Each structure stands twice: as C-alpha cells, then as structure tokens.
Amino acid sequence: MKVLVLAAHPDDEVLGAGATVSALSRQGADVRIHVLAEGVSLRHSGVTMQEARERCRAAAKELGASEVSFGGLAADGRLLADLPQRQVVDAVGRVVREAAAEVVFTHHPGDIHADHRSVAQAVGYGTRILGSGSVRQVLHFEVLSSTEQQTGLVAPFVPTVFYDVTGHVEAKCRALAAYPYEVYDAPHPRSLTAVRTLAAYRGTQVGVEAAEAFAVGRELRAATTADLDGGDAR
C-alpha cells in the first residue's frame, strides 16, 4: 500500500499521524511524507528552515517513512494561507500524482490554524474526483493544540476511522522529540503526556489500548466483499 502524509509544517506529520505511520511502515507500507511550508520562523526565533528539515528527516526515520520531501512554500515567512489558493492546490496536486498514493492523510478543514485549513482544502480540491487517479481514501487527522481549539461552530473534528496503534505511541513520542521547540510540559496540549493521553482516549473509543483517530474526507470503494476482509493496523 502506498500512503502519503501531507502536512503544512514540520511536526504536523508526527502529531497528526505519527503512530499510524509507524504502524503502517512496519507492516511494509510505502509511507511518504510531504511538508508544504516552513512555518518555524513565524513561531520560533533562531530555528532555520534547514534545521527544521533535518529534524523532520530524523522524525521520519524514527517512524519508518520511506521518503520525506518539502514544498518550500511560504519560505519568506508568510503564512501558507496568504498564498493564492491555486498555488497551494497545484503544489498538492503534483505531490499526489508523483506519490501515486492510495491513501492520503492530511489536516482537518475545521482546524483553527489557517495554514492547516489551506492544506485540507487543497487536498479536497485535488482529490475531488477519486476515480481519475490513484487515491482511494482521504483521511483528516487532528493536531494537538490546534484542531481541538476550534469551536464546534466551525466544522468540528468528528472521527470516524480509528487505527489501532498499540505499541507505536512511543515511536510517535520519540519522533516528536526531534522537535524540542515544539514540545511543552504538561498540561500543555502539545506535550508528550497529552500525546499519550489522546492515544489512550481514542483507544477507549474503539476498545483497543491506543489509537489515532481520523475523519473521512472522501473514499472510493469497489463493490466487492474483499472490502469486508479488513486488516489489522498493528
């Protein structure tokens, strides 16, 4: 299976789907990560784009991803959301075609961060006709300190797909530790305690030890009984 994780900034890929990437890659899936923008200079002084990319590569190695690439958008310190929508849509479209992925993980369109929403919308636009390309499923992830901060009045995150990531949460924590400037002490939502707590909570929702949750954006299935055979994400 070919999987593509599309994230706005370095660290979003870990927070959103890190344990799932670890689980899938260790089962033999080809998991690629693409980060569209830099993001760090807007929030962290002294962190260069080169450093952020090196840390992203280290995190991806911890998770077992086969490839990491960077879009270089908004490299001048602007928000990704300030760019023309067509530019972001075109960038996402190129990556999706090149990766030939069957499953795409990306941000949720109701996220409080404008860059996250911009990526989610671009993915939605680029995969609107699933029958014309390789993608068969688009899953939106949650990013701690961002997705849950949006009010319920704006496209709340309602998970409908859960990956059993029992045994992979610590890999996610180690990958997140590659970004020390993004990790805070508890009870901050972007803490290792929060990461473990969320995984345990999502697990209780489906009766497993730990899970990552996603909302289906789009899905195309063949009308065959093979879809009912299922699979174990562990």
C-alpha positions as CSV (number, residue, x, y, z in Angstrom):
1,M,0.0,0.0,0.0
2,K,1.2,3.5,-0.9
3,V,0.5,6.2,1.7
4,L,1.0,9.9,1.5
5,V,1.0,12.3,4.6
6,L,0.5,15.9,3.5
7,A,1.4,18.4,6.3
8,A,1.6,22.2,6.5
9,H,4.7,22.4,8.7
10,P,7.4,20.1,10.2
11,D,6.0,18.4,13.3
12,D,2.4,18.3,12.0
13,E,3.0,15.0,10.3
14,V,4.1,13.5,13.7
15,L,1.3,15.0,15.7
16,G,-1.4,14.1,13.2
17,A,-0.5,10.6,12.1
18,G,2.9,9.6,13.7
19,A,1.8,6.4,15.3
20,T,-0.1,5.3,12.3
21,V,2.9,6.0,10.0
22,S,5.0,3.8,12.4
23,A,2.4,1.0,12.4
24,L,1.9,1.0,8.6
25,S,5.5,1.4,7.6
26,R,6.5,-1.5,9.9
27,Q,3.9,-3.7,8.1
28,G,5.6,-2.9,4.8
29,A,3.5,0.0,3.5
30,D,5.3,2.7,1.5
31,V,4.7,5.8,3.5
32,R,5.9,9.1,2.2
33,I,5.7,12.5,3.9
34,H,5.5,15.8,2.2
35,V,5.7,19.1,4.1
36,L,4.5,22.1,2.1
37,A,5.7,25.1,4.1
38,E,8.4,26.0,6.6
39,G,6.4,27.5,9.5
40,V,9.1,27.7,12.1
41,S,10.3,31.3,11.6
42,L,6.8,32.6,12.4
43,R,6.8,31.0,15.8
44,H,10.4,30.2,16.8
45,S,13.4,32.7,16.5
46,G,16.7,31.1,15.7
47,V,15.3,28.0,14.0
48,T,16.3,27.9,10.4
49,M,14.5,26.1,7.6
50,Q,17.5,23.8,7.1
51,E,17.3,22.8,10.8
52,A,13.6,22.2,10.6
53,R,14.0,20.0,7.6
54,E,16.8,18.0,9.2
55,R,14.6,17.4,12.3
56,C,11.8,16.4,10.0
57,R,14.0,13.8,8.4
58,A,15.1,12.5,11.8
59,A,11.5,12.2,12.9
60,A,10.5,10.4,9.7
61,K,13.4,7.9,10.1
62,E,12.1,7.2,13.6
63,L,8.7,6.4,12.2
64,G,10.0,4.3,9.3
65,A,8.7,6.6,6.5
66,S,10.4,5.8,3.1
67,E,10.7,9.4,1.9
68,V,10.4,13.0,3.1
69,S,10.0,15.9,0.7
70,F,9.4,19.6,1.1
71,G,7.4,22.0,-1.0
72,G,9.2,25.2,0.1
73,L,6.1,27.3,0.0
74,A,5.9,30.5,2.0
75,A,9.6,30.3,2.6
76,D,9.7,34.1,3.1
77,G,7.9,33.7,6.5
78,R,4.4,34.4,5.3
79,L,1.5,32.2,6.2
80,L,0.8,29.4,3.7
81,A,-2.8,30.7,3.8
82,D,-1.7,34.0,2.4
83,L,-0.6,32.4,-0.9
84,P,-3.0,32.2,-3.8
85,Q,-5.2,29.1,-3.4
86,R,-4.2,28.0,-6.9
87,Q,-0.6,27.8,-5.9
88,V,-1.3,25.5,-3.0
89,V,-3.7,23.4,-5.0
90,D,-1.2,22.9,-7.8
91,A,1.6,22.0,-5.3
92,V,-0.6,19.4,-3.6
93,G,-1.8,18.0,-7.0
94,R,1.8,17.5,-8.2
95,V,2.8,15.6,-5.0
96,V,-0.3,13.4,-5.0
97,R,0.3,12.4,-8.7
98,E,4.0,11.8,-8.1
99,A,3.4,9.7,-5.0
100,A,0.7,7.6,-6.7
101,A,-0.7,7.1,-3.2
102,E,-3.8,5.1,-2.4
103,V,-4.4,6.7,1.0
104,V,-3.8,10.4,1.9
105,F,-3.6,11.7,5.5
106,T,-3.8,15.4,5.9
107,H,-5.2,18.2,8.1
108,H,-8.8,18.7,9.1
109,P,-10.7,21.5,7.3
110,G,-12.1,22.8,10.6
111,D,-8.7,23.3,12.2
112,I,-8.1,26.6,13.9
113,H,-4.8,27.2,12.1
114,A,-5.3,28.9,8.7
115,D,-2.4,27.0,7.1
116,H,-3.8,23.7,8.2
117,R,-7.2,24.6,6.6
118,S,-5.5,25.7,3.4
119,V,-3.8,22.3,3.0
120,A,-7.0,20.5,3.8
121,Q,-8.9,22.5,1.2
122,A,-6.2,22.0,-1.4
123,V,-6.3,18.2,-0.8
124,G,-10.0,18.2,-1.0
125,Y,-9.9,20.0,-4.3
126,G,-7.1,17.9,-5.7
127,T,-8.8,14.6,-4.8
128,R,-12.4,15.6,-5.7
129,I,-12.6,13.0,-8.4
130,L,-11.1,9.9,-6.9
131,G,-11.8,7.7,-10.0
132,S,-9.3,9.8,-12.0
133,G,-6.2,9.0,-10.0
134,S,-4.6,6.6,-7.6
135,V,-6.1,8.0,-4.3
136,R,-8.9,5.9,-2.9
137,Q,-9.2,7.4,0.6
138,V,-8.6,10.8,2.2
139,L,-8.3,10.9,6.0
140,H,-8.1,14.1,8.0
141,F,-6.1,14.0,11.3
142,E,-6.1,16.0,14.4
143,V,-3.2,18.1,15.6
144,L,-3.0,18.7,19.3
145,S,-3.2,22.4,20.4
146,S,-4.7,23.3,17.0
147,T,-7.6,21.1,15.9
148,E,-9.3,20.8,19.3
149,Q,-9.0,24.6,19.8
150,Q,-11.6,25.3,17.1
151,T,-15.1,25.9,18.3
152,G,-17.8,23.4,17.5
153,L,-19.4,26.1,15.4
154,V,-16.9,25.5,12.6
155,A,-16.6,22.0,11.1
156,P,-15.8,20.1,14.3
157,F,-13.5,17.2,14.2
158,V,-15.6,14.0,14.4
159,P,-13.5,10.9,14.0
160,T,-15.0,8.0,12.0
161,V,-11.8,5.9,11.3
162,F,-9.5,4.6,14.0
163,Y,-6.1,3.0,13.5
164,D,-5.0,0.6,16.3
165,V,-1.5,2.0,17.1
166,T,-0.9,-0.2,20.2
167,G,2.9,-0.5,20.5
168,H,3.6,2.6,18.3
169,V,2.8,5.5,20.6
170,E,6.3,5.7,22.0
171,A,7.7,5.8,18.4
172,K,5.5,8.8,17.9
173,C,6.8,10.4,21.1
174,R,10.4,9.8,20.1
175,A,9.7,11.3,16.7
176,L,8.1,14.4,18.3
177,A,11.1,14.8,20.5
178,A,13.1,15.5,17.3
179,Y,11.3,18.9,17.5
180,P,12.3,20.1,21.0
181,Y,11.0,23.6,20.3
182,E,7.5,22.2,19.6
183,V,7.2,20.1,22.8
184,Y,6.0,21.7,26.1
185,D,5.5,20.5,29.6
186,A,2.1,19.1,30.7
187,P,-0.6,20.2,30.9
188,H,0.1,21.9,27.6
189,P,-1.8,20.1,24.8
190,R,1.4,19.7,22.8
191,S,3.2,17.7,25.5
192,L,4.2,14.0,25.4
193,T,1.7,13.5,28.2
194,A,-1.0,14.8,26.0
195,V,0.1,12.7,23.1
196,R,-0.1,9.5,25.2
197,T,-3.4,10.6,26.8
198,L,-5.1,11.2,23.5
199,A,-3.9,7.9,22.1
200,A,-5.3,6.1,25.1
201,Y,-8.6,8.0,24.9
202,R,-9.0,7.3,21.2
203,G,-8.3,3.7,22.0
204,T,-11.0,3.5,24.6
205,Q,-13.5,4.7,21.9
206,V,-12.9,1.6,19.9
207,G,-11.8,-0.9,22.5
208,V,-8.0,-1.1,22.0
209,E,-5.1,0.1,24.0
210,A,-4.1,3.0,21.8
211,A,-5.5,4.6,18.6
212,E,-5.2,7.5,16.3
213,A,-8.4,9.0,15.0
214,F,-9.3,10.4,11.6
215,A,-12.3,11.8,9.8
216,V,-13.0,10.5,6.3
217,G,-12.8,13.3,3.7
218,R,-13.5,11.1,0.7
219,E,-13.4,7.4,-0.1
220,L,-13.9,5.3,-3.2
221,R,-14.5,1.6,-2.8
222,A,-15.2,-1.2,-5.2
223,A,-18.5,-3.0,-4.6
224,T,-16.8,-6.3,-3.6
225,T,-16.7,-8.5,-0.5
226,A,-13.0,-8.0,-0.4
227,D,-13.5,-4.7,1.4
228,L,-15.0,-6.7,4.3
229,D,-11.9,-8.8,4.8
230,G,-10.4,-5.9,6.8
231,G,-6.8,-5.7,8.2
232,D,-5.0,-5.1,11.4
233,A,-3.0,-1.8,11.7
234,R,-0.8,-3.2,14.3
